[in-house]
Amino acid sequence: MPKLLLNLTVNGELHELLIDPRRSLLDVLRNDLDLRGAHRGCDSGDCGACTVLLDEKPVTACLVLAADCEGAEVLTVEGVSSNGQMHPVQHALVEKGGIQCGFCTPGMVMASIALLKDNPHPTEEEVRRGLAGNLCRCTGYKKIVDAVLSVTELEGAP
Amino acid sequence: METVIGQRLPKLDAPDKATGRAQYGHDVRLPGMLHGRILYSRYPRARIVKVDISRALALPGVKAIVTAADNPHTKFGYGKDNTPLKGEVARSLRDEIAAVAAIDEDLAAEALELIEVEYEPLSPVFDAEAALKVGAPLIHSERQSNLFQRYNYSHGDLETGERASEVTVEADYELPYVSHAAMETSVVVAAFDHRGHLTLYSTTQIPFLLQRDLAEALGLEGSDIRIIQTAIGGSFGRGLDIYPFEPIAALLARQAGKPVRVSFSRHEEFLAAPVRQPAKIHARAGAKRDGLLTFRDAYALLDIGAYVSWGSVTPLVMMETTASLYRVPHVRFVADCVYTNNPITGAVRGYGNPQSTFYTETLMDRLAVALDLDPVEFRLRNANRPNEETPQGLKITSCGLKECLEAVAARADSARMKDEGGRMKADGRLHPSPFSPHPSKKRGIGFASTLNVGGGARIYRSDGCGATVKVDDFGHVSLITGSTEIGQGSETVLAQIVADVLGVKVADINVLNSDTDVKPWDVGVHASRTTFIAGNAAHLAALDARRQLFETAAEMLKVSPEKLRARDGLIVVEETNDAGGQGSGRAGERTHQLPITNYRSIELAKVARARHFREGGQVILGEGWYDPPTKLVDKDTYKGNISATYGFGSQMAEVEVDTETGQVRVLRLVCANDVGRAINPMAVEGQIEGGAQMGLGYALTEEVIVKEGRVLNPDFLDYRLFTSADMPEIETIIIETDDPQGPFGAKGVGEMGGTPTAAAIANAIYDAVGLRLTQLPMTPERVLKALTDLAIE
């Protein structure tokens, strides 16, 4: 299979990659770029564990063909901390007990960041609906929802 | 210093998980690592005539192919009925016929398609009842019958109980296959070193038993195997046994001379990972007019699938609920575990308890109605009490069942008020209460309770756990524990226990718990046992380390060790006459506030250094081993005290049933749990809320649909987990009863959150619309059909 040249900006850094054109964005992130924060939970877009932001929109990276991402900007869980400080969403998930096994967490972080960007002061119902594409088997979601709501109470976040 | 016991501390591993740093099994990459894939049987039952791997082997990039010819001559698994690969007969569609290791996953998949297998299909059996009939195909021909095991338990005298009964109720139940649906699928990486020693990167819950089981499955010695547990993306009982993919990865790695990873797709996870046994149950119960139970009688037929796993031991737990949840004088429980050509079943969170609690607690509700008693009052009259031994031999010590029931009932009052538009019904009763803003939607509330082991569960000859506490030259504390972090928060809770004893910050403790070459033995993380068992072990190890610190500090400060206390990272001389403080160190003792004036002190680090920088020196290394004072159940009568203590819980569900669509919406779930003492209330709530999500799924949406041995819904689109948008309001109430043997009074809580949920919801549906549903999940189709049938009646 002939390789394909892909220019992809990930977490602010431009990469010039030779990829197998059959690969998903998730494959490229995990295997070509060694960014394993996005998790493969189902490979069919049902679980949300691989949620990343593609040109600022949340996508399940397992359903995005990497070849379609030429020139795109991707933000993953590894790229949301700044100056060594966790993003307020990450911090809130840690502090409020929204993380147990943690496998869904990177996807939850990215989906929450996208949600708050669109709607900085969501109601509980809006958070619940906004995260409905991200499955969690450990927490019952309550502490995740509480964490996201607590971020909306922060000054100027996110 | 304020004690860290009882504080809502975040998990120690949470920052790494939040930032994508945690390394899960799927993230492991070793130099030269190959990708393994497994070829499963095409037929649910067939003779394997020939397996031809020549074409696959010729594919460039394929580095190893294993078939049954590579199996060692021993069988493995709980029933010693399994082999890594199957050579003569395939017994289910998940039977492993061959496996390939190649340089990438696509190549491995391509190679699988080149393997030619000739089968001779045999007539299968998919129904447990049919499998028990004379002349049924034998799943394992060396056995005389498909009945793997019958459990036969009784206490009292059933006939006496029946005669004493003034009301009797009974029902037939049908319970589904359920998947753990852990977010991370099964994965393993196997690597051999030059000595032929195997290192396995694994998500197992039982590293030390797996070491032994794997040795058996591979014809190695246990000492040849090292198991390193990665971060584990959920498990819920899945990791409680050895499964063929683990020895297969090792066989591939040995043949290829390179590390091999086998990781399941989600589809494969639904097909080949174990599921909860489906069960058909006939159950009866009786009571007298005074509201006291007279008897319980249940027969359960469990389809365990083609091979036996620890899941076949779940009747032990089912009988515990049947015999000992509430006081019942006369009980009979019989269960048959039957081989079929269906998917293999295993342990799933609750381990038989969700099944038995469903029939036990829905029968309780029927009895309350038959007796015209308030369902909570009826349960209270029969509730277990502290310090009693059940006829089964369970020694109940701390017991907050009454408090749990009262707590959820208090919340139920507001639901009653709402139903009655602000007015209580004259008789204060709950059923039926057809009241909702929408005429087609009826609301109701229901209750259920649970009894669960809370102080270990002796199903193996040891129920122990070891721990070591090391204090280094910098005053840094390492807890090395046999137990495993599977997301439940054990690391943090154990660190809290050690921090309290040594007077250091939780954040200054490093927990090592992932390497069998480093950590001491533990039977495994299961049965809600870790806080209690590993907690007691960590407590003992910390006390031992503190004794050593005090011994050396006493010499340095020229005082007797009894005068010393550990706090704020210091060893402190207590100069006042205040008698409080950390005395004998009994598990359960609380740290008292110490006065902060008038003391001399020395840093922990200085003491640790002084202890070894001298002739005849020693390091600070505390040891602890805890094996609870319990017994294996008697092998004939199944009686005995399996756990050092028992946890209790009650739930109240408020539902709305749409009588036009059959849709059941849970509006509110109130969960009260007796946890002894909450070492970390936030972690306790997390266990209960997460358990509730599973219980809600068991009640309403989750079913692995199996037809003729084939899973029809192997993805999250068709196997529906509750999402954040589906979840009802959950209120968690923690009841503390200060268990006499638990570390700081704590007992286990890991499984209780989801156990009574299905029964509470079923009882609420009855309250709403008068329907008694006995089949799970209670899907809109089933509810609607039952409503139609009810209308016809």
Interface residues (C-beta under 8 A of the other chain):
Chain A: R22 L35 R36 G37 A38 H39 R40 G41 C42 D43 S44 D46 C47 A49 T76 V77 E78 S81 M86 Q90 H91 L93 V94 E95 K96 G97 I99 Q100 C101 G102 F103 C104 T105 P106 V109 V127 R128 R129 L131 A132 G133 N134 L135 C136 R137 C138 T139 G140 Y141 K142 K143 I144 V145
Chain B: R8 P10 K11 D13 A14 P15 D16 K17 A18 T19 G20 R21 A22 Q23 Y24 H26 D27 D106 H180 A181 A182 M183 E184 T185 A231 I232 G233 G234 S235 F236 S265 R266 I486 G487 Q488 G489 M682 A683 E685 G686 I688 E689 G690 G691 A692 Q693 M694 D715 F716 L717 L721 T723 S724 A725 D726 M727 I730 G753
